[in-house]
Amino acid sequence: MTNLLKCVYVYVLCSSNVSGVHIAVHSALPASAGLGSSAAFATCLVTSLLIGFGRISPSPQPGDEDAVVVRLTESDLRLINSWSFMVEKIIHGRPSGIDNSISTYGQNHHD
């Protein structure tokens, strides 16, 4: 299964009203280097889709003019982490869950 099909699968899971979406990914993360780049991608993708479909509603925070800073609730983070783990399972089969937790929380976090 290609990465595009994996993204479409996640999109369909996020929305009961599938109408269309354009996903463009530009990344400097090295692939296949054991650095958790797939988990970083999964976490960004899942967070974007959950916000886009209104499943989570982050509150804006003051930040510099070049960055968007938001605050996510613990419940939002748990949802992001669980969906990111599901994407990691699609990509890798049996991931440990550590990479998606670090990408979501900034540290290993057990529920």
DSSP file (Angstrom, degrees, kcal/mol; ACC not computed):
  #  RESIDUE AA STRUCTURE BP1 BP2  ACC     N-H-->O    O-->H-N    N-H-->O    O-->H-N    TCO  KAPPA ALPHA  PHI   PSI    X-CA   Y-CA   Z-CA
    1    1 A M              0   0    0      0, 0.0     2,-0.1     0, 0.0     0, 0.0   0.000 360.0 360.0 360.0 132.1    0.0    0.0    0.0
    2    2 A T     >  -     0   0    0      1,-0.1     4,-1.8     4,-0.0     5,-0.1  -0.322 360.0-108.9 -78.8 164.9    1.5    3.4   -0.9
    3    3 A N  H  > S+     0   0    0      1,-0.2     4,-2.2     2,-0.2     5,-0.2   0.848 119.2  58.3 -61.0 -33.9    1.7    6.3    1.4
    4    4 A L  H  > S+     0   0    0      1,-0.2     4,-2.3     2,-0.2    -1,-0.2   0.930 106.0  47.2 -62.2 -45.6   -1.0    8.1   -0.5
    5    5 A L  H  > S+     0   0    0      1,-0.2     4,-2.3     2,-0.2    -1,-0.2   0.867 109.9  54.0 -64.6 -35.1   -3.5    5.2    0.1
    6    6 A K  H  X S+     0   0    0     -4,-1.8     4,-2.1     2,-0.2    -1,-0.2   0.908 108.9  48.7 -63.8 -41.3   -2.5    5.2    3.7
    7    7 A C  H  X S+     0   0    0     -4,-2.2     4,-2.6     2,-0.2    -2,-0.2   0.908 110.4  50.6 -65.0 -41.7   -3.4    8.9    3.9
    8    8 A V  H  X S+     0   0    0     -4,-2.3     4,-2.6     2,-0.2    -2,-0.2   0.901 108.2  53.6 -62.6 -40.4   -6.7    8.4    2.2
    9    9 A Y  H  X S+     0   0    0     -4,-2.3     4,-1.9     2,-0.2    -1,-0.2   0.927 110.7  45.6 -59.1 -46.6   -7.5    5.6    4.6
   10   10 A V  H  X S+     0   0    0     -4,-2.1     4,-2.0     2,-0.2    -2,-0.2   0.906 111.3  53.9 -63.8 -41.4   -6.9    8.0    7.6
   11   11 A Y  H  X S+     0   0    0     -4,-2.6     4,-1.5     1,-0.2    -2,-0.2   0.926 108.2  48.6 -58.4 -46.6   -8.9   10.7    5.9
   12   12 A V  H  < S+     0   0    0     -4,-2.6    -1,-0.2     1,-0.2    -2,-0.2   0.885 110.7  51.2 -63.0 -38.7  -11.9    8.4    5.5
   13   13 A L  H  < S+     0   0    0     -4,-1.9    -1,-0.2     1,-0.2    -2,-0.2   0.851 110.0  50.3 -66.2 -33.6  -11.6    7.3    9.1
   14   14 A C  H  < S+     0   0    0     -4,-2.0     2,-0.4    -5,-0.1    -1,-0.2   0.785 112.5  46.8 -75.5 -27.7  -11.6   11.0   10.3
   15   15 A S     <  -     0   0    0     -4,-1.5     3,-0.2    -5,-0.2    -1,-0.1  -0.951  48.2-170.1-126.3 131.5  -14.6   12.1    8.3
   16   16 A S  S    S+     0   0    0     -2,-0.4     2,-0.6     1,-0.2    -1,-0.1   0.628  93.1  57.9 -84.4 -14.8  -18.0   10.6    7.9
   17   17 A N  S    S-     0   0    0     -5,-0.0     2,-0.6     0, 0.0    -1,-0.2  -0.750  76.7-171.5-116.0  81.2  -18.6   13.2    5.1
   18   18 A V        +     0   0    0     -2,-0.6     3,-0.1    -3,-0.2    -6,-0.1  -0.632  24.3 147.5 -79.0 114.8  -15.9   12.5    2.6
   19   19 A S        -     0   0    0     -2,-0.6     2,-0.2     1,-0.2    -1,-0.2   0.660  61.1 -70.1-119.2 -28.5  -15.9   15.3    0.0
   20   20 A G        -     0   0    0      2,-0.0     2,-0.3     0, 0.0    -1,-0.2  -0.552  41.3-164.1 145.2 151.1  -12.3   15.7   -1.0
   21   21 A V        -     0   0    0     -2,-0.2     2,-0.5    -3,-0.1   -10,-0.0  -0.981  15.3-140.3-157.4 148.3   -9.0   17.0    0.3
   22   22 A H        -     0   0    0     -2,-0.3     2,-0.5     2,-0.0    -2,-0.0  -0.973  20.6-169.4-113.3 121.9   -5.6   18.0   -1.2
   23   23 A I        +     0   0    0     -2,-0.5     2,-0.5     2,-0.0    -2,-0.0  -0.954   6.6 178.9-115.7 120.6   -2.6   16.9    0.9
   24   24 A A        -     0   0    0     -2,-0.5     2,-0.5     2,-0.0    -2,-0.0  -0.986   7.9-165.6-120.5 128.1    0.8   18.2    0.1
   25   25 A V        +     0   0    0     -2,-0.5     2,-0.5     2,-0.0    -2,-0.0  -0.959  11.1 175.9-118.7 124.2    3.8   17.2    2.2
   26   26 A H        +     0   0    0     -2,-0.5     2,-0.4     2,-0.0    -2,-0.0  -0.989  19.8 163.8-124.4 119.7    7.1   18.9    2.1
   27   27 A S        -     0   0    0     -2,-0.5    -2,-0.0     2,-0.1    14,-0.0  -0.981  42.6-162.4-142.6 147.5    9.6   17.6    4.6
   28   28 A A        +     0   0    0     -2,-0.4    -1,-0.1     2,-0.1     3,-0.0   0.264  59.2 122.6-104.6   6.6   13.3   17.6    5.4
   29   29 A L        -     0   0    0      8,-0.1     2,-0.3     1,-0.1    -2,-0.1  -0.535  68.5-119.5 -69.9 129.5   12.9   14.6    7.7
   30   30 A P    >   -     0   0    0      0, 0.0     3,-0.6     0, 0.0     5,-0.3  -0.530  26.2-133.2 -72.5 133.0   15.1   11.8    6.5
   31   31 A A  T 3  S+     0   0    0     -2,-0.3     0, 0.0     1,-0.2     0, 0.0  -0.585  79.9   8.1 -84.8 147.5   13.2    8.6    5.6
   32   32 A S  T 3  S+     0   0    0     -2,-0.2    -1,-0.2     1,-0.1     0, 0.0   0.806  90.0 117.7  56.8  35.3   14.3    5.2    6.8
   33   33 A A  S <  S-     0   0    0     -3,-0.6    -1,-0.1     0, 0.0    -2,-0.1   0.358  85.2-112.7-110.0   3.3   16.9    6.5    9.1
   34   34 A G  S    S+     0   0    0     -4,-0.1    -3,-0.1     1,-0.1    -2,-0.0   0.761  83.7 120.3  73.1  24.6   15.3    5.2   12.3
   35   35 A L  S    S-     0   0    0     -5,-0.3    -1,-0.1    64,-0.0    -4,-0.0   0.316  86.9-105.0-104.4   7.3   14.5    8.8   13.5
   36   36 A G     >  +     0   0    0      3,-0.1     4,-2.2     4,-0.0     5,-0.2   0.748  69.8 145.9  79.4  23.0   10.8    8.4   13.8
   37   37 A S  H  >  +     0   0    0     -7,-0.3     4,-2.5     1,-0.2     5,-0.2   0.852  70.0  54.4 -65.1 -33.4   10.0   10.4   10.7
   38   38 A S  H  > S+     0   0    0      2,-0.2     4,-2.8     1,-0.2    -1,-0.2   0.891 109.5  47.9 -67.4 -36.5    7.0    8.3    9.9
   39   39 A A  H  > S+     0   0    0      2,-0.2     4,-2.7     1,-0.2    -2,-0.2   0.890 110.7  50.9 -69.3 -38.6    5.6    9.0   13.3
   40   40 A A  H  X S+     0   0    0     -4,-2.2     4,-2.2     2,-0.2    -2,-0.2   0.928 113.4  46.0 -62.3 -44.3    6.2   12.7   12.9
   41   41 A F  H  X S+     0   0    0     -4,-2.5     4,-2.8     2,-0.2     5,-0.2   0.939 113.2  49.5 -61.5 -47.8    4.4   12.6    9.6
   42   42 A A  H  X S+     0   0    0     -4,-2.8     4,-2.9     1,-0.2     5,-0.2   0.907 111.2  49.2 -59.5 -43.7    1.6   10.5   11.0
   43   43 A T  H  X S+     0   0    0     -4,-2.7     4,-2.4     2,-0.2    -1,-0.2   0.909 113.5  45.7 -65.2 -42.9    1.1   12.9   13.9
   44   44 A C  H  X S+     0   0    0     -4,-2.2     4,-2.4    -5,-0.2    -2,-0.2   0.923 115.4  47.3 -65.1 -44.1    1.1   16.0   11.7
   45   45 A L  H  X S+     0   0    0     -4,-2.8     4,-2.5     2,-0.2     5,-0.2   0.951 114.6  45.2 -62.0 -50.7   -1.3   14.4    9.2
   46   46 A V  H  X S+     0   0    0     -4,-2.9     4,-2.8    -5,-0.2     5,-0.2   0.917 113.3  50.0 -61.8 -45.0   -3.7   13.2   11.9
   47   47 A T  H  X S+     0   0    0     -4,-2.4     4,-2.3    -5,-0.2     5,-0.2   0.925 111.8  48.5 -60.6 -45.3   -3.6   16.5   13.8
   48   48 A S  H  X S+     0   0    0     -4,-2.4     4,-2.8    -5,-0.2    -2,-0.2   0.925 114.1  45.7 -61.1 -45.6   -4.4   18.4   10.6
   49   49 A L  H  X S+     0   0    0     -4,-2.5     4,-2.1     2,-0.2     6,-0.3   0.907 111.8  50.7 -66.5 -41.5   -7.2   16.1    9.6
   50   50 A L  H  <>S+     0   0    0     -4,-2.8     5,-2.2    -5,-0.2     6,-1.3   0.891 114.8  43.9 -64.7 -38.8   -8.8   16.1   13.1
   51   51 A I  H ><5S+     0   0    0     -4,-2.3     3,-1.6    -5,-0.2    -2,-0.2   0.937 112.6  52.9 -67.7 -46.4   -8.7   20.0   13.2
   52   52 A G  H 3<5S+     0   0    0     -4,-2.8    -2,-0.2     1,-0.3    -1,-0.2   0.825 112.6  43.9 -59.5 -33.6  -10.0   20.2    9.6
   53   53 A F  T 3<5S-     0   0    0     -4,-2.1    -1,-0.3    -5,-0.1    -2,-0.2   0.319 114.5-114.5 -95.8   7.8  -12.9   18.0   10.4
   54   54 A G  T < 5S+     0   0    0     -3,-1.6    -3,-0.2     2,-0.2    -2,-0.1   0.676  78.6 127.6  72.6  17.2  -13.7   19.7   13.7
   55   55 A R  S   <S+     0   0    0     -5,-2.2     2,-0.3    -6,-0.3    -4,-0.2   0.808  80.5  23.8 -75.6 -28.9  -12.9   16.6   15.8
   56   56 A I        -     0   0    0     -6,-1.3    -2,-0.2    -9,-0.1    -1,-0.2  -0.976  68.6-157.8-131.8 150.3  -10.6   18.8   18.0
   57   57 A S        -     0   0    0     -2,-0.3    19,-0.1    -3,-0.1    -6,-0.1  -0.798  12.9-161.0-130.1  88.7  -10.6   22.5   18.4
   58   58 A P        -     0   0    0      0, 0.0    14,-0.2     0, 0.0    -2,-0.0  -0.367  17.8-126.1 -68.7 149.2   -7.3   23.9   19.6
   59   59 A S  E     -A   71   0A   0     12,-1.9    12,-2.4    -2,-0.0    -2,-0.0  -0.841  26.3-116.1 -97.8 130.8   -7.2   27.3   21.2
   60   60 A P  E     -A   70   0A   0      0, 0.0    10,-0.2     0, 0.0     8,-0.0  -0.316  30.7-162.5 -65.0 145.9   -4.9   29.9   19.6
   61   61 A Q  E     -A   69   0A   0      8,-2.8     8,-0.5    -2,-0.0     2,-0.1  -0.910  31.5 -89.0-125.3 152.8   -2.0   31.1   21.8
   62   62 A P        +     0   0    0      0, 0.0     2,-0.3     0, 0.0     6,-0.0  -0.393  61.5 150.3 -60.7 137.2    0.2   34.2   21.4
   63   63 A G        -     0   0    0      4,-0.1     5,-0.0    -2,-0.1     2,-0.0  -0.900  49.6 -67.2-153.5 179.9    3.2   33.4   19.3
   64   64 A D    >   -     0   0    0     -2,-0.3     3,-1.7     1,-0.1     5,-0.1  -0.319  53.8-103.3 -74.5 167.0    5.6   35.1   16.9
   65   65 A E  T 3  S+     0   0    0      1,-0.3    -1,-0.1     3,-0.1     3,-0.0   0.670 117.8  54.0 -67.6 -17.0    4.2   36.3   13.5
   66   66 A D  T 3  S+     0   0    0      2,-0.0     2,-0.4     0, 0.0    -1,-0.3   0.409 104.7  60.9 -96.2   1.6    5.8   33.4   11.6
   67   67 A A    <   -     0   0    0     -3,-1.7     2,-0.6     2,-0.0    -4,-0.1  -0.956  67.4-140.1-133.0 147.6    4.3   30.6   13.7
   68   68 A V        -     0   0    0     -2,-0.4     2,-0.5    -6,-0.0    -3,-0.1  -0.934  24.8-168.1-102.5 121.9    0.9   29.4   14.6
   69   69 A V  E     +A   61   0A   0     -2,-0.6    -8,-2.8    -8,-0.5     2,-0.3  -0.944   9.4 174.6-115.0 128.0    0.8   28.3   18.3
   70   70 A V  E     -A   60   0A   0     -2,-0.5     2,-0.5   -10,-0.2    -2,-0.0  -0.923  25.8-133.6-130.4 156.5   -2.1   26.4   19.6
   71   71 A R  E     -A   59   0A   0    -12,-2.4   -12,-1.9    -2,-0.3     2,-0.4  -0.947  20.6-162.7-109.8 129.6   -3.0   24.7   22.9
   72   72 A L        -     0   0    0     -2,-0.5     2,-0.1   -14,-0.2   -16,-0.0  -0.878  17.3-123.6-110.2 142.8   -4.4   21.2   22.8
   73   73 A T     >  -     0   0    0     -2,-0.4     4,-2.4     1,-0.1     5,-0.2  -0.326  28.3-107.9 -76.5 165.7   -6.2   19.6   25.7
   74   74 A E  H  > S+     0   0    0      1,-0.2     4,-2.2     2,-0.2     5,-0.2   0.876 123.6  53.6 -59.9 -38.1   -5.1   16.3   27.2
   75   75 A S  H  > S+     0   0    0      2,-0.2     4,-2.1     1,-0.2    -1,-0.2   0.905 107.7  50.1 -63.7 -42.3   -8.1   14.7   25.6
   76   76 A D  H  > S+     0   0    0      1,-0.2     4,-2.8     2,-0.2    -2,-0.2   0.925 110.8  49.8 -59.6 -45.4   -7.0   16.1   22.2
   77   77 A L  H  X S+     0   0    0     -4,-2.4     4,-2.8     1,-0.2    -2,-0.2   0.883 108.8  51.5 -64.3 -39.3   -3.5   14.7   22.7
   78   78 A R  H  X S+     0   0    0     -4,-2.2     4,-2.5     2,-0.2    -1,-0.2   0.913 111.9  47.5 -62.9 -41.8   -4.8   11.3   23.6
   79   79 A L  H  X S+     0   0    0     -4,-2.1     4,-2.3     2,-0.2     5,-0.2   0.935 113.3  47.4 -65.1 -46.1   -6.9   11.2   20.4
   80   80 A I  H  X S+     0   0    0     -4,-2.8     4,-2.7     1,-0.2     5,-0.2   0.927 113.4  49.0 -58.9 -46.3   -4.0   12.4   18.2
   81   81 A N  H  X S+     0   0    0     -4,-2.8     4,-2.3     1,-0.2    -2,-0.2   0.912 111.1  48.5 -62.9 -43.7   -1.7    9.8   19.8
   82   82 A S  H  X S+     0   0    0     -4,-2.5     4,-1.6     1,-0.2    -1,-0.2   0.898 115.1  44.4 -67.1 -38.8   -4.1    7.0   19.3
   83   83 A W  H  X S+     0   0    0     -4,-2.3     4,-2.2     2,-0.2    -1,-0.2   0.879 112.1  52.7 -71.9 -37.2   -4.8    7.8   15.7
   84   84 A S  H  X S+     0   0    0     -4,-2.7     4,-2.4    -5,-0.2    -2,-0.2   0.898 108.1  51.7 -63.5 -39.1   -1.1    8.4   15.0
   85   85 A F  H  X S+     0   0    0     -4,-2.3     4,-2.2     2,-0.2    -1,-0.2   0.892 107.2  53.2 -63.0 -39.3   -0.4    5.0   16.5
   86   86 A M  H  X S+     0   0    0     -4,-1.6     4,-1.9     2,-0.2    -2,-0.2   0.915 109.3  48.2 -62.8 -42.2   -3.0    3.5   14.1
   87   87 A V  H  X S+     0   0    0     -4,-2.2     4,-2.4     1,-0.2    -2,-0.2   0.914 109.5  53.1 -63.6 -41.7   -1.2    5.1   11.1
   88   88 A E  H  X>S+     0   0    0     -4,-2.4     4,-3.4     1,-0.2     5,-0.5   0.878 107.1  52.4 -60.1 -37.5    2.1    3.7   12.4
   89   89 A K  H  X5S+     0   0    0     -4,-2.2     4,-1.8     3,-0.2    -1,-0.2   0.893 108.8  50.2 -65.2 -38.5    0.5    0.3   12.5
   90   90 A I  H  <5S+     0   0    0     -4,-1.9    -2,-0.2     2,-0.2    -1,-0.2   0.916 118.6  38.6 -63.3 -42.4   -0.6    0.7    8.9
   91   91 A I  H  <5S+     0   0    0     -4,-2.4    -2,-0.2    -5,-0.1    -3,-0.2   0.924 134.7  17.1 -75.0 -46.2    2.9    1.7    7.9
   92   92 A H  H  <5S-     0   0    0     -4,-3.4     2,-1.2    -5,-0.2    -3,-0.2   0.620  85.4-136.6-109.5 -16.6    5.0   -0.6   10.1
   93   93 A G  S  <<S+     0   0    0     -4,-1.8    -1,-0.1    -5,-0.5    -4,-0.1  -0.497  90.1  24.3  94.1 -67.6    2.7   -3.4   11.2
   94   94 A R  S    S+     0   0    0     -2,-1.2    -5,-0.1    -6,-0.1    -1,-0.1  -0.553  76.9 174.5-134.3  69.6    3.7   -3.7   14.9
   95   95 A P        -     0   0    0      0, 0.0    -6,-0.1     0, 0.0    -7,-0.0  -0.304  37.2-125.0 -73.1 162.0    5.3   -0.4   16.1
   96   96 A S        -     0   0    0      1,-0.0   -11,-0.0    -2,-0.0     0, 0.0   0.768  34.5-126.1 -76.8 -25.9    6.2    0.1   19.7
   97   97 A G  S  > S+     0   0    0    -12,-0.1     4,-1.4   -13,-0.1     5,-0.1   0.315  84.9 104.8  93.7  -7.7    4.1    3.3   20.2
   98   98 A I  H  > S+     0   0    0      2,-0.2     4,-2.6     1,-0.2     5,-0.2   0.930  75.1  51.0 -72.9 -45.0    7.1    5.2   21.5
   99   99 A D  H  > S+     0   0    0      1,-0.2     4,-2.4     2,-0.2     5,-0.2   0.916 112.4  45.2 -62.2 -44.4    7.7    7.3   18.3
  100  100 A N  H  > S+     0   0    0      2,-0.2     4,-1.9     1,-0.2    -1,-0.2   0.867 112.6  52.6 -68.3 -33.7    4.1    8.5   18.0
  101  101 A S  H  X>S+     0   0    0     -4,-1.4     4,-3.3     2,-0.2     6,-0.6   0.924 111.1  46.3 -64.8 -43.3    4.0    9.3   21.7
  102  102 A I  H  X5S+     0   0    0     -4,-2.6     4,-1.9     1,-0.2    -2,-0.2   0.906 112.8  50.2 -65.4 -40.6    7.2   11.4   21.4
  103  103 A S  H  <5S+     0   0    0     -4,-2.4    -1,-0.2    -5,-0.2    -2,-0.2   0.842 119.1  38.4 -65.8 -32.3    5.8   13.1   18.3
  104  104 A T  H  <5S+     0   0    0     -4,-1.9    -2,-0.2    -5,-0.2    -3,-0.2   0.927 132.8  19.8 -82.2 -49.3    2.5   13.8   20.1
  105  105 A Y  H  <5S-     0   0    0     -4,-3.3    -3,-0.2     2,-0.4    -2,-0.2   0.610  97.0-116.8-101.5 -15.1    3.6   14.7   23.7
  106  106 A G  S  <<S+     0   0    0     -4,-1.9     2,-0.3    -5,-0.5    -4,-0.2   0.491  94.6  43.2  85.8   3.3    7.3   15.6   23.2
  107  107 A Q  S    S-     0   0    0     -6,-0.6    -2,-0.4    -9,-0.1     2,-0.2  -0.957 106.7 -70.4-164.2 166.5    8.2   12.6   25.4
  108  108 A N        -     0   0    0     -2,-0.3     2,-0.4    -3,-0.1   -10,-0.1  -0.511  54.7-176.9 -67.0 133.7    7.2    9.0   25.9
  109  109 A H        -     0   0    0     -2,-0.2     2,-0.5   -11,-0.1    -5,-0.1  -0.970  13.7-157.8-141.7 118.6    3.8    9.0   27.4
  110  110 A H              0   0    0     -2,-0.4   -12,-0.0     1,-0.1    -2,-0.0  -0.843 360.0 360.0-100.5 131.9    1.8    5.9   28.5
  111  111 A D              0   0    0     -2,-0.5    -1,-0.1   -33,-0.1   -33,-0.0   0.441 360.0 360.0 -84.6 360.0   -2.0    6.0   28.8
